[in-house]
Every structure is written in C-alpha cells, then in structure tokens.
Amino acid sequence: MKKNMGSTDKAIRLVLAIIMIALYATGTVTGTTGIVVLILAGVFILTSLVSFCPIYPLLGINTCSTKAKN
C-alpha cells in the first residue's frame, strides 16, 4: 500500500472520529445509527494510522504531499 493521505487529511479524520465517539458516549447517537457511527469512527482512525484510504485510488485522489527531488 502506497501512502495516499496527507497530514491534514489524517488530522481531520482523527478529529471527526473523536467527535463521533463522543456523540455515541454521551447518548446523542444511539441504536443502529450509533453502531454505524462507531464503525465509521474506527475506519477513520485505522485509515489515519496507516495513511492509506482504499477509496482514494478509485477516485484518483492523493492528499499526500510529494517532495520535489533536486
């Protein structure tokens, strides 16, 4: 797997995951929707840790910065 996520993308995903977990923990989101939100938060955390989003190659997206070679 080639990295395709930049640091800003990873940070946004982590913040969203924390918000989703907080919504579930406070009871704002419950039931089936709550479980879906928790699974999505887990996916966001996992993709942030490995710096790879499997959907990005399908859409031709790459937010990882490339360093110019001199």
Contacts in CASP RR format, 6 or more apart in sequence:
PFRMAT RR
TARGET T0000
AUTHOR 0000-0000-0000
METHOD contacts of the structure
MODEL  1
MKKNMGSTDKAIRLVLAIIMIALYATGTVTGTTGIVVLILAGVFILTSLV
SFCPIYPLLGINTCSTKAKN
1 50 0 8 1.000
1 52 0 8 1.000
2 52 0 8 1.000
3 51 0 8 1.000
3 52 0 8 1.000
3 64 0 8 1.000
4 51 0 8 1.000
4 52 0 8 1.000
4 53 0 8 1.000
4 56 0 8 1.000
4 57 0 8 1.000
4 61 0 8 1.000
4 62 0 8 1.000
4 63 0 8 1.000
4 64 0 8 1.000
5 13 0 8 1.000
5 47 0 8 1.000
5 48 0 8 1.000
5 51 0 8 1.000
5 52 0 8 1.000
5 53 0 8 1.000
5 56 0 8 1.000
5 63 0 8 1.000
5 64 0 8 1.000
6 51 0 8 1.000
6 63 0 8 1.000
6 64 0 8 1.000
6 65 0 8 1.000
7 65 0 8 1.000
8 63 0 8 1.000
9 53 0 8 1.000
9 63 0 8 1.000
10 48 0 8 1.000
10 51 0 8 1.000
11 48 0 8 1.000
13 44 0 8 1.000
13 45 0 8 1.000
13 47 0 8 1.000
13 48 0 8 1.000
14 44 0 8 1.000
14 45 0 8 1.000
14 48 0 8 1.000
16 41 0 8 1.000
16 44 0 8 1.000
17 41 0 8 1.000
17 42 0 8 1.000
17 44 0 8 1.000
17 45 0 8 1.000
17 48 0 8 1.000
18 41 0 8 1.000
20 29 0 8 1.000
20 37 0 8 1.000
20 38 0 8 1.000
20 40 0 8 1.000
20 41 0 8 1.000
20 44 0 8 1.000
21 38 0 8 1.000
21 41 0 8 1.000
23 29 0 8 1.000
23 34 0 8 1.000
23 37 0 8 1.000
24 30 0 8 1.000
24 34 0 8 1.000
24 37 0 8 1.000
24 38 0 8 1.000
24 41 0 8 1.000
29 37 0 8 1.000
47 53 0 8 1.000
47 54 0 8 1.000
51 64 0 8 1.000
53 61 0 8 1.000
55 61 0 8 1.000
56 62 0 8 1.000
56 63 0 8 1.000
END
